[in-house]
Amino acid sequence: MLPPGVSFVPKIETLKGVLNLNKLFDTGKIQHIMLDSEDLYTDISNDVELFVSLKDRVRRICNSYNIGLLELYGVIFNN
């Protein structure tokens, strides 16, 4: 159980995750997802054509469910 005002934000980073978006969104409990493009690209063995297709698919599905899409571009660490 999450406290009020806190939401779960799944991080999608694999082909399997992209293919299961509809099931995830059908729960009605998701408002945003995070797409880790770098991990997805690695998961599909650097297939550029498939990568572009999957990113388009994620955007289309998010739009159809009115889900916010957060795209991860690298990571910055600070000590």
Secondary structure, 3 states (H helix, E strand, C coil): CCCCCCCCCCEECCHHHHHCHHHHHCCCCCCEEEEEHHHHHHHCCCCHHHHHHHHHHHHHHHHHHCCEEEEECCCCCCC
